Amino acid sequence: MIEVKNLWYIYQPMGTVALRDINLRIEDGEFVAIIGQNGSGKSTLVKHFNGLLKPTKGVVLVDGVDTRKCRVSDLARKVGYVFQNPDHQIFAETVREEMEFGPRNLGFPEDEIKKEVERISKKVGLYEYLDEPPMSLSRGQRQVLAVASILTMRPSTVIVDEPTTGLDWKGSIEIMELLKDLNEEGKTIIMITHNMRIVSLYAKRTIVMFKGEIMLDGPTEEVFSKPEELKRAFICPPSNYLIARELSKYINFKSSTIEGISSEIIKKLRGEAT
């Protein structure tokens, strides 16, 4: 779906190098977390995926098409971008108008827009609020609306920048379960976050960025099993991985996550494992 080749990006006029020789491939249907400290290049990288930024050097391909040769509106059909603060994205007078705006600007037939808005609003729990002003919704509901307004454009990839910022744990899980459902339906999910617990629960692949470069890239369980390398990027693995790592020094477990270790302990106690 998305292929990055030798990507460099330099912010002008200051000449700040934000990305350095990035090479990356994200396949259809992946659930990817991109993590790293502020200024590591996370947002700069993903803004190349939908054409908001164009490479200074190198190439970004979306479905084999060079993003330098595409308009943002063309890429919006393939890659949707949900901003960190939904209030920076929402502007319409009603929830319905907010969800209709994207597909209407892409030229979708009006009958299709109506059906899609009804279908998606029911799916995400906003159907009863369609004629309400967005600012009457809770922070979590506005975050869901931001995602829903992207979904009506039918992108195959959804990028979410800090989806749980400002939400309590219940709200965080609700938005993440929505993203999980979308991923299980076949959509590619790319998430930027500082919440390592959320990463450990939902991301199947994790990319660690540091000073504009990719430091680590692999299955989440594998990436979080390298605390010494993560420390260089000022990242602390979630506590479940740290506990699992300490326990594994004393007991030979097959799993490297606390969830997997707990399962093994239960089996040992039941006599189901040696």
N, C-alpha and C positions, 0 to 999 in steps of 0.2 A: 504493500500500500504506500508506504513512505520510505524513501531512500535518500540518505544524505551522503554526499561525497565531497571530502576535503573542504568542508564549509568553514569560512572565516567571515566574521562580521565585525566591522569597525564603526563605532558611533562617531559621526562628524558633527561639528567641526573640531571637537576636542581630540579626536584620534584615539579614543579609548577602544582597546581591543576586547570585545565581549566574548567572541568565540574563536577558538584556535584549532583549525584542522580537524573538524568533527566528522567522523564517519559512523554511520548508524543506519540500521534497517529495522523498520517496525512492520510486522506482518498483519494481515487482516485478522481481526478477532482477538488481538492481544489486549491485556489489561496491564498497562505500564505506569509505574510511578517514576517521576523524575524528582530527585531530591538533591539538596545541597544548600549551603549557607546563602544568605542574601548576596547578590552580586556575582554568583557563580555562573550565571548564563542560562538558567532554566527557562525563564520567560522569553528571553531573546531567541532561544532555540525554537520553542514551539510556535512563536509568531512567524517563523519561516514556513511552517507547515500549511498555513492558509494564506500566505502571501502578504501578511501585514508588514513583513520585512522581506527584503530581497538580499541575497548573498552579496557580500563585498567580493569574495572569491569563492569558487566551488559551485556545487549544483545541489538543488533540492528537487526531487522528483515525487510527484503524487500521482499514483496510478500510471507511472511512466511519463508523465507530462512535466516539463520544466516549469517551475513556478515563476521564473523570470519572464516567461512568455504568456502568463495568465493574469487576468484581472482577479481581484479579491472576490468579486461577485461570482466568478466562475468556480473558484475553489470552494466557495461557501456551500456549493451543492455536494461537495465531498467531505469537507472538514469544517466542523462547527467549533467555535471558540466561545467558552463561557468565562467571563472575566471574574476576577477575585471578588469584587464587590458587585453584587447584582444591581445595586442602585446606580452604578455607572453604566449599566446596560439597559435598564428598564426606563421607558419614557412615555409610553402610551397611556391613554386615559382609562382604559379598561384592560383586564386580563385577556379578554378575547382579542382586542385590537393588537395587543403586544404579541400574541401568538400568530396573528394573521400577517403581521408586517413583513417578516422574512420571506415566506413563500409567495406573497403577493408581489414583492419586488423582484423575485426570481421568475415571475410570469406564470405561476401555477394557475390553472383554471379555478374560478371562484367556487364551483361546487366541490372540487377537490380540497380546497383550502378549508371550507366549512367542515367537511367530513374529517379531515386530518386534525383540526383543532378540537373537535368533539372527541375523537378517538384518544388523542394524547392527553387531553385534560382529564378524561376519565381514568386513564392509566396512572397519572401522577397525582390524582386526588384534588384537582383544581376545577372540576366541572361545575360545581355549585358556586364557584366564585367568578365565572366567566364575565359577568357584567359588573363586577366590583372593581374599584380602582386598585391598582397594584399596591399602592402605599398603605392600603388598609390591611394588607396581609402581614403575617409575622415575618421575621427575618428568614426563618427556614423556608416558609412558603415562597418568599420572593426568590430565594436561591433555586427552589424547584421550578418556579416560573422562568427563570433565566435559562435553565436547562431545557424546559418545554418549548420555549420560543426558538431554540436551536433545532430541536427535534422535528418541528413542523416543516423544516427545510429538507428533511430526509437525508442528512449526511451519513456517510458510512463510518466516519470517525468523529468522536466528540472529545475535545480538549477542555479540561476543567482546571482552572487556576485556583488553588487553595479552596476546594469545595466546602470545607468544614469551618472556615474562619468565621468567628462570631457566633457559632452555634454551640449549644450544650451537647452533651454526649448523645442524648436521645435524637436531637435534630441531626447530629453528625451521622449517626447510624441510618437514619431515614434517607438522607441524600445518598449515602454510600450504597444502600440496598437498591436504590433506584438505578445507580450506575452499574451495579452488579447485574441487575436484571437486563439492562440494555446490552451489557457485554455477553450475557448468556443467549441473547437473541441474535448475536452475531456482530454487534457494533464494536469497533475498536475504541478503547477508552485510554486516554493519555491524561494522567493526573499529576499536577504539581502540588506538593504539600510539604509542610514541616512536621506533620503529625506522623511520627514513626509507628505508633500503634495502629493507626488507620492503614498505613502501608503494609504492615505485617498481616493484617486481617484480610485485605482485599487485593493488593497488587500481586500478580503472578510473576512479573518481571520488574526489576528496579534498576534505574540508571542513576549513578552518583556523579554529580558534576562538581568541579573544583577549579576555580580560576579560568573558566571558559573552556575547560577540557573535560572529557569523560574519564573519570577515575576508575569506576567499576560499572559493569553491566552484566546482568545475569539473573537467574531465578532469585526471587526475593530471599528465600531461605539461605541461599548460597552467599548472597551479598551481605546479609546480616550476620553471617558466621565469621566475618573478618573485622572484628572490632578495632584492631590495630590500624588497619588501613582507613577505616571510617573515621578514626580519631584525627587523622591528618586533615580530613575535610570538615572537622568540627561537628561530626555527627555521632550521636550515641544510639546504639541499637536499642529497640524496645526491651523492657525488663524481661519479657518472656524468653528472649534469645540469650540474654546475659545469664539468667538462672539456668537455662538449659545447658549453656556452655560450662558453667561451674559444676553442675551435676555430672556432666559427661566426663569430668576428670576422675571421678570416683566410681562411676558405674558405666559399663559399656552399653550405651543405647544406640539403636539404629537411627533414630530420628534426632534432629538438631533443634527442634522447636519444643517449647514447654507443653504444647498440646499433644504432640506426638509422644513425648516422654511420659506424660500422664497416662496416656493410653497403654504404653508398655508396662508401666508400674502396676496398673490395674490387672493386666494380663498375668504378670508375674505373681501377684498376690493370689490370683485365682488358680495358679498352676498351669496356665495355658501357654506359658512361654518358659524357655530355659534360660 
